[in-house]
Amino acid sequence: MEERNAETSRQPLRQKLLPLILTLAVIVADQVTKALVVAHIPQLTLFSDDGVIRVLGDYVRLIHVRNKAVAFSMGAGLPADIRLVLFSLMPLAIIVLVFVVYFRNDEFLPLQRWAICGILGGGIGNLIDRFFRPDGVVDFIDCYFFGLFGMERWPTFNVADSAVVVCIVLFALSFIAQTRRAEKS
């Protein structure tokens, strides 16, 4: 009987630890792809597009750019010390807070746990760049955007960014579905 109680008390911990595999996978995939880009694709400059690799013509290209700011290069003009606090130290604190909430909360659905871990992996992947790459976060996926919203090309991104966006969408959809189910009950 005691063995069964010990097993059920460990079950929630297993359910919380297993999705951390996704966190690790995102970090590894992100850092490996960035290392390959840095090693094999010259950094894009205003005067040269040497090293642009067309994957699907001009629709999807691999390039090598650095971003010292956040999404859409917001905050690039801020002083370095302000960028350090806003784009490195504050995200680090948020990641720690999310880990604490993740492990203390027993209400997340399995999909929500996996989504949170994907978001954490992406956040940590970019944070590694912020702390260890003084030139900024390595971005390399460049997509044509058909002139939508006045943009010819979508802002260049990386594996970590992709994981964050996909997992935020999955988390939101899961949360909406959960809320609808609760309203019907």
C-alpha atoms as an extended CHARMM CRD file, in Angstrom:
* protein
*
       185  EXT
         1         1  MET       CA              0.0000000000        0.0000000000        0.0000000000  PROA      1               0.0000000000
         2         2  GLU       CA              2.7910000000        2.4290000000        0.8930000000  PROA      2               0.0000000000
         3         3  GLU       CA              4.5070000000        1.5930000000       -2.3980000000  PROA      3               0.0000000000
         4         4  ARG       CA              1.3720000000        2.5960000000       -4.3430000000  PROA      4               0.0000000000
         5         5  ASN       CA              1.1180000000        5.9460000000       -2.4770000000  PROA      5               0.0000000000
         6         6  ALA       CA              4.7790000000        6.6790000000       -3.1770000000  PROA      6               0.0000000000
         7         7  GLU       CA              4.2040000000        5.8790000000       -6.8610000000  PROA      7               0.0000000000
         8         8  THR       CA              1.2070000000        8.2240000000       -7.1780000000  PROA      8               0.0000000000
         9         9  SER       CA              3.0400000000       11.0280000000       -5.3890000000  PROA      9               0.0000000000
        10        10  ARG       CA              5.9390000000       10.7050000000       -7.8640000000  PROA      10              0.0000000000
        11        11  GLN       CA              3.6500000000       10.6860000000      -10.8850000000  PROA      11              0.0000000000
        12        12  PRO       CA              3.0840000000       14.4780000000      -10.9760000000  PROA      12              0.0000000000
        13        13  LEU       CA              6.8380000000       15.0590000000      -10.7830000000  PROA      13              0.0000000000
        14        14  ARG       CA              7.3700000000       12.7380000000      -13.7680000000  PROA      14              0.0000000000
        15        15  GLN       CA              4.6780000000       14.6200000000      -15.6820000000  PROA      15              0.0000000000
        16        16  LYS       CA              6.5370000000       17.8520000000      -14.9420000000  PROA      16              0.0000000000
        17        17  LEU       CA             10.0130000000       16.5380000000      -15.7620000000  PROA      17              0.0000000000
        18        18  LEU       CA              9.2670000000       14.7690000000      -19.0640000000  PROA      18              0.0000000000
        19        19  PRO       CA              8.4160000000       17.9530000000      -21.0430000000  PROA      19              0.0000000000
        20        20  LEU       CA             11.7870000000       19.3940000000      -20.0220000000  PROA      20              0.0000000000
        21        21  ILE       CA             13.1360000000       17.1480000000      -22.7850000000  PROA      21              0.0000000000
        22        22  LEU       CA             11.6060000000       19.6600000000      -25.2120000000  PROA      22              0.0000000000
        23        23  THR       CA             13.3610000000       22.5180000000      -23.3950000000  PROA      23              0.0000000000
        24        24  LEU       CA             16.6870000000       20.7670000000      -23.8390000000  PROA      24              0.0000000000
        25        25  ALA       CA             15.9420000000       19.8010000000      -27.4620000000  PROA      25              0.0000000000
        26        26  VAL       CA             15.0770000000       23.3890000000      -28.4020000000  PROA      26              0.0000000000
        27        27  ILE       CA             18.2280000000       24.7300000000      -26.7230000000  PROA      27              0.0000000000
        28        28  VAL       CA             20.4410000000       22.1580000000      -28.4760000000  PROA      28              0.0000000000
        29        29  ALA       CA             18.7950000000       22.6250000000      -31.9040000000  PROA      29              0.0000000000
        30        30  ASP       CA             18.9920000000       26.3930000000      -31.5370000000  PROA      30              0.0000000000
        31        31  GLN       CA             22.6300000000       26.5040000000      -30.4950000000  PROA      31              0.0000000000
        32        32  VAL       CA             23.7640000000       23.9100000000      -33.0550000000  PROA      32              0.0000000000
        33        33  THR       CA             22.0550000000       25.7350000000      -35.9290000000  PROA      33              0.0000000000
        34        34  LYS       CA             23.4820000000       29.0650000000      -34.7660000000  PROA      34              0.0000000000
        35        35  ALA       CA             26.9870000000       27.5730000000      -34.5260000000  PROA      35              0.0000000000
        36        36  LEU       CA             26.6370000000       26.2210000000      -38.0780000000  PROA      36              0.0000000000
        37        37  VAL       CA             25.4930000000       29.6020000000      -39.3510000000  PROA      37              0.0000000000
        38        38  VAL       CA             28.3510000000       31.4230000000      -37.6300000000  PROA      38              0.0000000000
        39        39  ALA       CA             30.8650000000       28.8850000000      -38.9920000000  PROA      39              0.0000000000
        40        40  HSD       CA             29.5960000000       28.7010000000      -42.5760000000  PROA      40              0.0000000000
        41        41  ILE       CA             27.6580000000       31.8310000000      -43.5420000000  PROA      41              0.0000000000
        42        42  PRO       CA             29.3430000000       35.2400000000      -43.5980000000  PROA      42              0.0000000000
        43        43  GLN       CA             27.5350000000       37.9310000000      -41.6630000000  PROA      43              0.0000000000
        44        44  LEU       CA             25.2830000000       39.9960000000      -43.9450000000  PROA      44              0.0000000000
        45        45  THR       CA             26.2850000000       43.6120000000      -44.4150000000  PROA      45              0.0000000000
        46        46  LEU       CA             24.5810000000       46.5870000000      -46.0140000000  PROA      46              0.0000000000
        47        47  PHE       CA             26.9740000000       46.4470000000      -48.9350000000  PROA      47              0.0000000000
        48        48  SER       CA             27.0680000000       42.7250000000      -49.6320000000  PROA      48              0.0000000000
        49        49  ASP       CA             24.6790000000       39.8350000000      -49.7030000000  PROA      49              0.0000000000
        50        50  ASP       CA             27.4470000000       37.2400000000      -49.9910000000  PROA      50              0.0000000000
        51        51  GLY       CA             26.5240000000       34.0850000000      -48.1620000000  PROA      51              0.0000000000
        52        52  VAL       CA             22.7810000000       34.2720000000      -48.7800000000  PROA      52              0.0000000000
        53        53  ILE       CA             21.5860000000       30.6910000000      -49.2560000000  PROA      53              0.0000000000
        54        54  ARG       CA             18.3140000000       30.4130000000      -51.1290000000  PROA      54              0.0000000000
        55        55  VAL       CA             16.3280000000       27.4730000000      -49.7870000000  PROA      55              0.0000000000
        56        56  LEU       CA             13.0940000000       28.1600000000      -51.6900000000  PROA      56              0.0000000000
        57        57  GLY       CA             14.1700000000       30.8400000000      -54.1320000000  PROA      57              0.0000000000
        58        58  ASP       CA             13.6290000000       34.2420000000      -52.5800000000  PROA      58              0.0000000000
        59        59  TYR       CA             10.7880000000       32.9300000000      -50.4130000000  PROA      59              0.0000000000
        60        60  VAL       CA             12.9810000000       31.3160000000      -47.7560000000  PROA      60              0.0000000000
        61        61  ARG       CA             16.6580000000       32.1510000000      -47.3930000000  PROA      61              0.0000000000
        62        62  LEU       CA             19.3600000000       31.4500000000      -44.8600000000  PROA      62              0.0000000000
        63        63  ILE       CA             21.4110000000       34.4890000000      -43.9470000000  PROA      63              0.0000000000
        64        64  HSD       CA             23.5950000000       35.5160000000      -41.0180000000  PROA      64              0.0000000000
        65        65  VAL       CA             22.5740000000       38.6270000000      -39.0880000000  PROA      65              0.0000000000
        66        66  ARG       CA             22.9590000000       39.6890000000      -35.4730000000  PROA      66              0.0000000000
        67        67  ASN       CA             20.2900000000       41.2700000000      -33.3210000000  PROA      67              0.0000000000
        68        68  LYS       CA             21.2510000000       43.1620000000      -30.1670000000  PROA      68              0.0000000000
        69        69  ALA       CA             17.6070000000       44.0300000000      -29.5030000000  PROA      69              0.0000000000
        70        70  VAL       CA             14.4080000000       42.0160000000      -29.2500000000  PROA      70              0.0000000000
        71        71  ALA       CA             11.7310000000       41.0920000000      -31.7930000000  PROA      71              0.0000000000
        72        72  PHE       CA             11.6850000000       43.3170000000      -34.8720000000  PROA      72              0.0000000000
        73        73  SER       CA             14.9590000000       44.8840000000      -33.5780000000  PROA      73              0.0000000000
        74        74  MET       CA             12.9980000000       46.9240000000      -31.0500000000  PROA      74              0.0000000000
        75        75  GLY       CA             15.3620000000       48.6360000000      -28.6500000000  PROA      75              0.0000000000
        76        76  ALA       CA             18.4600000000       48.4050000000      -30.8570000000  PROA      76              0.0000000000
        77        77  GLY       CA             19.2260000000       52.0800000000      -30.2680000000  PROA      77              0.0000000000
        78        78  LEU       CA             19.1750000000       51.8390000000      -26.4720000000  PROA      78              0.0000000000
        79        79  PRO       CA             22.4480000000       52.1550000000      -24.5310000000  PROA      79              0.0000000000
        80        80  ALA       CA             24.2610000000       48.8430000000      -23.8900000000  PROA      80              0.0000000000
        81        81  ASP       CA             23.6590000000       48.8710000000      -20.1200000000  PROA      81              0.0000000000
        82        82  ILE       CA             19.9070000000       49.3960000000      -20.5830000000  PROA      82              0.0000000000
        83        83  ARG       CA             19.8310000000       46.5770000000      -23.1840000000  PROA      83              0.0000000000
        84        84  LEU       CA             21.6470000000       44.3110000000      -20.7010000000  PROA      84              0.0000000000
        85        85  VAL       CA             18.9670000000       44.8710000000      -18.0650000000  PROA      85              0.0000000000
        86        86  LEU       CA             15.9510000000       44.8140000000      -20.4040000000  PROA      86              0.0000000000
        87        87  PHE       CA             17.0180000000       42.0220000000      -22.7640000000  PROA      87              0.0000000000
        88        88  SER       CA             19.1860000000       39.7870000000      -20.5640000000  PROA      88              0.0000000000
        89        89  LEU       CA             18.6580000000       40.2060000000      -16.8390000000  PROA      89              0.0000000000
        90        90  MET       CA             14.9040000000       40.7550000000      -16.9150000000  PROA      90              0.0000000000
        91        91  PRO       CA             14.2870000000       37.7570000000      -19.2430000000  PROA      91              0.0000000000
        92        92  LEU       CA             16.5180000000       35.6530000000      -16.9850000000  PROA      92              0.0000000000
        93        93  ALA       CA             14.3650000000       36.6120000000      -13.9870000000  PROA      93              0.0000000000
        94        94  ILE       CA             11.2000000000       35.8360000000      -15.9660000000  PROA      94              0.0000000000
        95        95  ILE       CA             12.5560000000       32.4240000000      -16.9930000000  PROA      95              0.0000000000
        96        96  VAL       CA             13.3280000000       31.6070000000      -13.3550000000  PROA      96              0.0000000000
        97        97  LEU       CA              9.8270000000       32.7480000000      -12.3560000000  PROA      97              0.0000000000
        98        98  VAL       CA              8.2260000000       30.6070000000      -15.0910000000  PROA      98              0.0000000000
        99        99  PHE       CA             10.2020000000       27.5570000000      -13.8890000000  PROA      99              0.0000000000
       100       100  VAL       CA              8.9620000000       28.1690000000      -10.3230000000  PROA      100             0.0000000000
       101       101  VAL       CA              5.3380000000       28.5090000000      -11.4560000000  PROA      101             0.0000000000
       102       102  TYR       CA              5.7190000000       25.4860000000      -13.7510000000  PROA      102             0.0000000000
       103       103  PHE       CA              6.8430000000       23.2190000000      -10.9050000000  PROA      103             0.0000000000
       104       104  ARG       CA              4.4150000000       24.5650000000       -8.2860000000  PROA      104             0.0000000000
       105       105  ASN       CA              1.3190000000       24.4160000000      -10.4920000000  PROA      105             0.0000000000
       106       106  ASP       CA             -0.5020000000       21.0890000000      -10.7600000000  PROA      106             0.0000000000
       107       107  GLU       CA             -3.3030000000       22.4420000000      -12.9520000000  PROA      107             0.0000000000
       108       108  PHE       CA             -1.5070000000       22.6770000000      -16.3160000000  PROA      108             0.0000000000
       109       109  LEU       CA             -2.6770000000       20.2200000000      -18.9420000000  PROA      109             0.0000000000
       110       110  PRO       CA              0.0100000000       18.0350000000      -20.5710000000  PROA      110             0.0000000000
       111       111  LEU       CA             -0.0380000000       20.1100000000      -23.7980000000  PROA      111             0.0000000000
       112       112  GLN       CA              0.3390000000       23.2740000000      -21.7360000000  PROA      112             0.0000000000
       113       113  ARG       CA              3.3530000000       21.7910000000      -19.9250000000  PROA      113             0.0000000000
       114       114  TRP       CA              5.0020000000       20.8940000000      -23.2440000000  PROA      114             0.0000000000
       115       115  ALA       CA              4.2260000000       24.3480000000      -24.6420000000  PROA      115             0.0000000000
       116       116  ILE       CA              5.6970000000       26.0780000000      -21.5980000000  PROA      116             0.0000000000
       117       117  CYS       CA              8.8410000000       23.9610000000      -21.9050000000  PROA      117             0.0000000000
       118       118  GLY       CA              9.1730000000       24.8800000000      -25.5940000000  PROA      118             0.0000000000
       119       119  ILE       CA              8.8490000000       28.5600000000      -24.7020000000  PROA      119             0.0000000000
       120       120  LEU       CA             11.4710000000       28.1480000000      -21.9640000000  PROA      120             0.0000000000
       121       121  GLY       CA             13.8280000000       26.3990000000      -24.4030000000  PROA      121             0.0000000000
       122       122  GLY       CA             13.5010000000       29.2370000000      -26.8900000000  PROA      122             0.0000000000
       123       123  GLY       CA             13.9740000000       31.8540000000      -24.2150000000  PROA      123             0.0000000000
       124       124  ILE       CA             17.0640000000       30.1390000000      -22.8510000000  PROA      124             0.0000000000
       125       125  GLY       CA             18.4690000000       29.6350000000      -26.3640000000  PROA      125             0.0000000000
       126       126  ASN       CA             18.3390000000       33.3490000000      -27.1030000000  PROA      126             0.0000000000
       127       127  LEU       CA             19.5220000000       34.2170000000      -23.5990000000  PROA      127             0.0000000000
       128       128  ILE       CA             22.6440000000       32.1200000000      -24.1680000000  PROA      128             0.0000000000
       129       129  ASP       CA             23.3990000000       34.3260000000      -27.1840000000  PROA      129             0.0000000000
       130       130  ARG       CA             22.7800000000       37.4980000000      -25.2040000000  PROA      130             0.0000000000
       131       131  PHE       CA             25.2780000000       36.4490000000      -22.5480000000  PROA      131             0.0000000000
       132       132  PHE       CA             27.9110000000       34.7490000000      -24.7140000000  PROA      132             0.0000000000
       133       133  ARG       CA             27.7440000000       36.4220000000      -28.1380000000  PROA      133             0.0000000000
       134       134  PRO       CA             28.7190000000       40.0950000000      -27.7730000000  PROA      134             0.0000000000
       135       135  ASP       CA             27.6110000000       40.8590000000      -31.3520000000  PROA      135             0.0000000000
       136       136  GLY       CA             24.0430000000       39.8590000000      -30.5020000000  PROA      136             0.0000000000
       137       137  VAL       CA             21.6110000000       37.0050000000      -31.0630000000  PROA      137             0.0000000000
       138       138  VAL       CA             22.2690000000       35.0400000000      -34.2500000000  PROA      138             0.0000000000
       139       139  ASP       CA             19.2560000000       35.1660000000      -36.5820000000  PROA      139             0.0000000000
       140       140  PHE       CA             19.2990000000       33.3280000000      -39.8930000000  PROA      140             0.0000000000
       141       141  ILE       CA             15.8740000000       32.3700000000      -41.2640000000  PROA      141             0.0000000000
       142       142  ASP       CA             14.7050000000       35.0240000000      -43.7210000000  PROA      142             0.0000000000
       143       143  CYS       CA             11.2400000000       34.7420000000      -45.3060000000  PROA      143             0.0000000000
       144       144  TYR       CA              9.4860000000       36.7040000000      -48.0240000000  PROA      144             0.0000000000
       145       145  PHE       CA              6.3430000000       38.3450000000      -46.6310000000  PROA      145             0.0000000000
       146       146  PHE       CA              4.5370000000       39.4350000000      -49.8070000000  PROA      146             0.0000000000
       147       147  GLY       CA              4.4200000000       43.0990000000      -48.7840000000  PROA      147             0.0000000000
       148       148  LEU       CA              1.9110000000       42.3910000000      -46.0020000000  PROA      148             0.0000000000
       149       149  PHE       CA              1.8310000000       45.0720000000      -43.2990000000  PROA      149             0.0000000000
       150       150  GLY       CA              4.2510000000       47.0370000000      -45.4720000000  PROA      150             0.0000000000
       151       151  MET       CA              6.9950000000       44.4360000000      -45.0210000000  PROA      151             0.0000000000
       152       152  GLU       CA              8.6680000000       42.8450000000      -48.0170000000  PROA      152             0.0000000000
       153       153  ARG       CA             10.4410000000       40.3210000000      -45.7530000000  PROA      153             0.0000000000
       154       154  TRP       CA              9.5290000000       39.0490000000      -42.2960000000  PROA      154             0.0000000000
       155       155  PRO       CA             12.1390000000       40.0040000000      -39.6710000000  PROA      155             0.0000000000
       156       156  THR       CA             14.8930000000       37.3860000000      -39.6260000000  PROA      156             0.0000000000
       157       157  PHE       CA             14.5170000000       34.7830000000      -36.8810000000  PROA      157             0.0000000000
       158       158  ASN       CA             16.0400000000       31.5640000000      -35.5110000000  PROA      158             0.0000000000
       159       159  VAL       CA             15.0460000000       28.1880000000      -34.0380000000  PROA      159             0.0000000000
       160       160  ALA       CA             14.5290000000       29.6610000000      -30.5470000000  PROA      160             0.0000000000
       161       161  ASP       CA             12.1960000000       32.3380000000      -31.9130000000  PROA      161             0.0000000000
       162       162  SER       CA             10.2390000000       29.6960000000      -33.8320000000  PROA      162             0.0000000000
       163       163  ALA       CA              9.8540000000       27.5250000000      -30.7430000000  PROA      163             0.0000000000
       164       164  VAL       CA              8.5990000000       30.4620000000      -28.6890000000  PROA      164             0.0000000000
       165       165  VAL       CA              6.0000000000       31.4960000000      -31.2810000000  PROA      165             0.0000000000
       166       166  VAL       CA              4.7350000000       27.9680000000      -32.0080000000  PROA      166             0.0000000000
       167       167  CYS       CA              4.5250000000       27.0740000000      -28.3270000000  PROA      167             0.0000000000
       168       168  ILE       CA              2.7670000000       30.3310000000      -27.3840000000  PROA      168             0.0000000000
       169       169  VAL       CA              0.1470000000       29.5750000000      -30.0330000000  PROA      169             0.0000000000
       170       170  LEU       CA             -0.2370000000       25.9880000000      -28.7560000000  PROA      170             0.0000000000
       171       171  PHE       CA             -0.5240000000       27.1930000000      -25.1570000000  PROA      171             0.0000000000
       172       172  ALA       CA             -3.1180000000       29.8200000000      -26.0940000000  PROA      172             0.0000000000
       173       173  LEU       CA             -5.1950000000       27.3450000000      -28.1250000000  PROA      173             0.0000000000
       174       174  SER       CA             -5.0290000000       24.8130000000      -25.2960000000  PROA      174             0.0000000000
       175       175  PHE       CA             -6.0630000000       27.4530000000      -22.7690000000  PROA      175             0.0000000000
       176       176  ILE       CA             -8.9900000000       28.5600000000      -24.9690000000  PROA      176             0.0000000000
       177       177  ALA       CA            -10.1250000000       24.9470000000      -25.4200000000  PROA      177             0.0000000000
       178       178  GLN       CA             -9.8320000000       24.3330000000      -21.6770000000  PROA      178             0.0000000000
       179       179  THR       CA            -11.8770000000       27.4570000000      -20.9170000000  PROA      179             0.0000000000
       180       180  ARG       CA            -14.5930000000       26.4550000000      -23.3960000000  PROA      180             0.0000000000
       181       181  ARG       CA            -14.7960000000       22.9520000000      -21.9120000000  PROA      181             0.0000000000
       182       182  ALA       CA            -15.1300000000       24.4450000000      -18.4270000000  PROA      182             0.0000000000
       183       183  GLU       CA            -17.9100000000       26.8070000000      -19.5790000000  PROA      183             0.0000000000
       184       184  LYS       CA            -19.8770000000       23.8720000000      -21.0600000000  PROA      184             0.0000000000
       185       185  SER       CA            -19.6260000000       21.8820000000      -17.8330000000  PROA      185             0.0000000000
